[in-house]
């Protein structure tokens, strides 16, 4: 059974595993604990029974939100889970939302565009691990 809910402290290890699976430069478990405890971040997981299969991390930057992370386990891609996450995030958000995405991540750019995000800028060599540019996108609420 699918369950979408706020991630709790005991689920941070699962979140860390998904980070490592999905990102070239994953956030460490220490960073995830810090984010969890800060109070400025919403960490939401999609669970299939007890297994976290996807998640997003949204930062409350006071006057806007920033989508810091969104990922689906490679094993569960193609089931529409990223759309479920996006729908949940947009339903809970009352402020404009910004995000950065790797210029070469066409799947993500398409997903965000389908939800109304538009390109508002570019950050040259934003990703230190590869030197890739970031596309800055925004959704006006």
Residue frames relative to the residue before (quaternion, step in Angstrom):
aa qw qx qy qz dx dy dz
X 1.0000 0.0000 0.0000 0.0000 0.00 0.00 0.00
X 0.3873 -0.7208 0.5301 0.2223 3.59 -0.94 0.92
X 0.0021 -0.7830 0.6203 -0.0456 3.53 -1.04 0.89
X 0.1437 -0.7767 0.6109 0.0528 3.58 -0.76 1.09
X 0.2194 0.7920 -0.5359 0.1937 3.59 -0.57 1.13
X 0.6327 -0.4908 0.4274 0.4196 3.53 -1.35 0.22
X 0.4398 -0.6847 0.5200 0.2596 3.54 -1.01 0.88
X 0.2141 -0.7679 0.5873 0.1395 3.57 -0.98 0.81
X 0.7541 -0.4376 0.2584 0.4161 3.56 -1.32 0.34
X 0.6838 0.4961 -0.3035 0.4408 3.59 0.94 -0.79
X 0.6673 0.4961 -0.2970 0.4694 3.60 1.25 -0.25
X 0.4232 0.7279 -0.4524 0.2939 3.60 1.27 0.01
X 0.5998 0.5558 -0.3689 0.4419 3.62 1.07 -0.58
X 0.6388 0.5017 -0.3235 0.4854 3.60 1.02 -0.75
X 0.6283 0.5327 -0.3227 0.4662 3.56 1.01 -0.84
X 0.6459 0.5274 -0.3094 0.4571 3.57 0.96 -0.87
X 0.6416 0.5161 -0.3237 0.4660 3.60 0.97 -0.78
X 0.6624 0.4867 -0.3057 0.4805 3.59 0.98 -0.79
X 0.5852 0.5611 -0.3579 0.4633 3.59 1.08 -0.68
X 0.6906 0.4883 -0.2747 0.4575 3.57 0.83 -1.03
X 0.6602 0.5171 -0.2987 0.4555 3.56 1.06 -0.76
X 0.7978 0.3870 -0.1482 0.4379 3.57 0.98 -0.86
X 0.7920 0.3178 -0.1555 0.4976 3.60 1.05 -0.56
X 0.5411 -0.6170 0.4750 0.3176 3.54 -1.10 0.84
X 0.7713 0.1376 -0.0653 0.6180 3.56 1.08 -0.82
X 0.0997 -0.8366 0.5366 0.0477 3.60 0.20 1.24
X 0.5083 -0.5857 0.5219 0.3553 3.52 -1.25 0.47
X 0.4628 -0.6796 0.4978 0.2759 3.58 -0.99 0.85
X 0.6510 -0.4912 0.3911 0.4265 3.56 -1.26 0.28
X 0.6128 0.5433 -0.3429 0.4601 3.60 1.08 -0.69
X 0.6594 0.4917 -0.3030 0.4813 3.60 0.95 -0.87
X 0.6493 0.5190 -0.3172 0.4566 3.58 0.97 -0.83
X 0.6312 0.5174 -0.3334 0.4719 3.60 1.00 -0.76
X 0.6490 0.5223 -0.3082 0.4593 3.57 0.98 -0.89
X 0.6411 0.5137 -0.3048 0.4820 3.57 0.99 -0.88
X 0.6471 0.5381 -0.3045 0.4460 3.56 0.93 -0.96
X 0.7420 0.4345 -0.2203 0.4605 3.57 0.91 -0.96
X 0.5576 0.6732 -0.3765 0.3066 3.61 1.17 -0.48
X 0.3781 -0.7352 0.4845 0.2858 3.57 1.04 -0.71
X 0.6404 0.5245 -0.3256 0.4570 3.60 1.26 -0.16
X 0.7084 0.4396 -0.2324 0.5009 3.56 1.27 -0.30
X 0.2224 -0.7069 0.6510 0.1647 3.52 -1.22 0.67
X 0.0851 -0.7746 0.6264 0.0182 3.56 -0.78 1.08
X 0.0132 0.8157 -0.5734 0.0758 3.55 -0.44 1.23
X 0.1260 -0.8090 0.5730 0.0373 3.53 -0.85 1.04
X 0.2730 -0.7000 0.6327 0.1875 3.50 -1.29 0.55
X 0.1085 -0.8261 0.5529 -0.0080 3.53 -0.59 1.22
X 0.1836 -0.7105 0.6685 0.1204 3.51 -1.15 0.79
X 0.7588 -0.1211 -0.0296 0.6393 3.49 -0.13 1.40
X 0.7953 -0.2545 0.1836 0.5187 3.66 -0.52 -1.06
X 0.5976 0.5938 -0.3478 0.4114 3.59 1.28 -0.16
X 0.3499 -0.7070 0.5736 0.2206 3.57 -0.87 0.99
X 0.1185 -0.8228 0.5552 0.0264 3.56 -0.65 1.15
X 0.7882 0.0213 -0.0028 0.6150 3.59 1.26 -0.30
X 0.0037 0.8004 -0.5994 0.0048 3.56 -1.25 0.36
X 0.0905 -0.7430 0.6468 0.1464 3.49 -1.40 0.09
X 0.1971 -0.7395 0.6330 0.1166 3.50 -1.30 0.53
X 0.0788 -0.7985 0.5965 -0.0209 3.54 -0.68 1.20
X 0.2324 -0.7767 0.5753 0.1085 3.57 -0.88 1.01
X 0.2791 -0.7292 0.6008 0.1714 3.55 -0.94 0.94
X 0.0730 -0.8189 0.5692 -0.0084 3.57 -0.31 1.30
X 0.6719 -0.5418 0.2493 0.4393 3.53 1.10 0.89
X 0.8314 0.1098 -0.0694 0.5403 3.64 0.45 -1.09
X 0.7610 0.1643 -0.1198 0.6161 3.61 1.32 -0.18
X 0.3643 -0.6591 0.5905 0.2902 3.52 -1.37 0.07
X 0.1588 -0.7442 0.6341 0.1372 3.53 -1.29 0.39
X 0.3180 -0.7091 0.5964 0.2010 3.53 -0.88 0.97
X 0.1949 -0.8294 0.5182 0.0744 3.56 -0.22 1.31
X 0.8007 -0.0186 0.0624 0.5955 3.56 1.01 -0.83
X 0.1250 0.7229 -0.6788 0.0302 3.49 -1.30 0.57
X 0.1474 0.7993 -0.5650 0.1420 3.56 -0.81 0.97
X 0.1804 -0.7381 0.6424 0.1002 3.49 -1.30 0.62
X 0.5488 -0.6061 0.4638 0.3409 3.56 -0.98 0.83
X 0.5665 -0.6174 0.4263 0.3408 3.58 -0.94 0.88
X 0.6258 0.5711 -0.3130 0.4293 3.55 1.10 -0.77
X 0.7825 0.3332 -0.1469 0.5050 3.59 1.14 -0.67
X 0.3798 0.7232 -0.4970 0.2928 3.59 1.17 0.35
X 0.7470 0.4019 -0.2988 0.4371 3.53 -1.21 0.58
X 0.6125 0.5515 -0.3480 0.4467 3.60 1.28 0.18
X 0.5749 -0.6137 0.3702 0.3947 3.60 1.26 0.13
X 0.3752 0.7605 -0.4707 0.2436 3.60 1.22 0.22
X 0.6192 0.5295 -0.3636 0.4516 3.62 1.02 -0.63
X 0.6215 0.5303 -0.3389 0.4665 3.59 1.09 -0.65
X 0.6241 0.5273 -0.3369 0.4680 3.60 1.01 -0.76
X 0.6520 0.5118 -0.3106 0.4653 3.57 0.98 -0.86
X 0.6633 0.5045 -0.3056 0.4605 3.57 0.90 -0.92
X 0.6453 0.5204 -0.3218 0.4574 3.60 0.92 -0.86
X 0.6515 0.5099 -0.3100 0.4684 3.58 0.97 -0.87
X 0.6636 0.5105 -0.3049 0.4540 3.57 0.87 -0.96
X 0.6931 0.4800 -0.2871 0.4548 3.59 0.85 -0.93
X 0.6203 0.5459 -0.3344 0.4531 3.57 1.08 -0.70
X 0.7254 0.4379 -0.2303 0.4786 3.60 1.03 -0.81
X 0.6719 0.5308 -0.2821 0.4326 3.61 1.20 -0.42
X 0.1295 -0.8039 0.5776 0.0583 3.54 -0.84 0.99
X 0.6755 0.4393 -0.2856 0.5189 3.60 1.30 0.02
X 0.6618 -0.4613 0.3941 0.4403 3.55 -1.32 0.21
X 0.2138 -0.7736 0.5875 0.1033 3.56 -1.13 0.70
X 0.1329 -0.7698 0.6220 0.0532 3.54 -0.98 0.96
X 0.0390 0.7738 -0.6322 -0.0072 3.53 -1.30 0.37
X 0.2476 -0.7002 0.6380 0.2032 3.51 -1.36 0.30
X 0.0336 -0.7869 0.6161 -0.0108 3.53 -1.03 0.82
X 0.5614 -0.5946 0.4486 0.3607 3.56 -1.06 0.72
X 0.5615 -0.6362 0.4174 0.3253 3.53 -0.89 0.96
X 0.7214 0.4552 -0.2484 0.4589 3.60 0.99 -0.75
X 0.5704 0.5955 -0.3862 0.4134 3.60 1.24 -0.08
X 0.1173 -0.8563 0.5018 0.0343 3.55 0.45 1.27
X 0.6015 0.5601 -0.3604 0.4412 3.59 1.07 -0.68
X 0.6875 0.4732 -0.2821 0.4732 3.58 0.89 -0.93
X 0.6331 0.5256 -0.3366 0.4578 3.59 0.93 -0.85
X 0.6473 0.5143 -0.3099 0.4695 3.58 0.99 -0.84
X 0.6318 0.5305 -0.3265 0.4614 3.60 0.95 -0.89
X 0.6936 0.4751 -0.2865 0.4595 3.57 0.77 -1.02
X 0.6383 0.5304 -0.3223 0.4554 3.59 0.98 -0.85
X 0.6506 0.5271 -0.3124 0.4486 3.58 1.00 -0.82
X 0.7038 0.4196 -0.2577 0.5120 3.59 1.20 -0.43
X 0.6779 -0.5470 0.2760 0.4063 3.58 1.23 0.36
X 0.4536 0.6557 -0.4781 0.3684 3.59 1.21 0.12
X 0.1184 -0.7793 0.6104 0.0780 3.55 -1.12 0.69
X 0.5410 -0.6159 0.4678 0.3304 3.54 -1.17 0.61
X 0.0680 -0.8161 0.5739 0.0052 3.57 -0.81 1.06
X 0.8211 -0.0566 0.0344 0.5669 3.58 1.21 -0.06
X 0.2748 -0.7245 0.6042 0.1858 3.49 -1.40 -0.06
X 0.1835 -0.7548 0.6188 0.1167 3.56 -1.09 0.71
X 0.3550 -0.7635 0.5080 0.1819 3.54 -0.46 1.27
X 0.8646 0.0023 -0.0354 0.5012 3.56 -1.05 0.92
X 0.1561 0.8449 -0.4937 0.1342 3.59 1.10 0.76
X 0.7373 0.3921 -0.2200 0.5042 3.57 0.95 -0.89
X 0.3419 -0.7884 0.4792 0.1789 3.55 -0.34 1.28
X 0.6196 0.5730 -0.3535 0.4035 3.60 1.11 -0.57
X 0.8107 0.1922 -0.0840 0.5466 3.60 1.07 -0.70
X 0.4347 -0.6973 0.4595 0.3371 3.59 1.22 -0.36
X 0.4182 0.7274 -0.4503 0.3052 3.57 1.31 0.11
X 0.5009 -0.6351 0.5028 0.3050 3.54 -1.20 0.65
X 0.2958 -0.7140 0.6030 0.1976 3.53 -1.29 0.47
X 0.2917 -0.6905 0.6322 0.1959 3.50 -1.16 0.73
X 0.2416 -0.7472 0.6039 0.1368 3.57 -0.91 0.96
X 0.0464 -0.7997 0.5984 -0.0163 3.55 -0.81 1.08
X 0.1117 -0.7936 0.5968 0.0393 3.55 -1.19 0.60
X 0.1578 -0.7329 0.6530 0.1075 3.49 -1.24 0.67
X 0.2579 -0.7652 0.5720 0.1443 3.57 -0.72 1.07
X 0.2204 -0.7745 0.5827 0.1095 3.56 -0.88 0.98
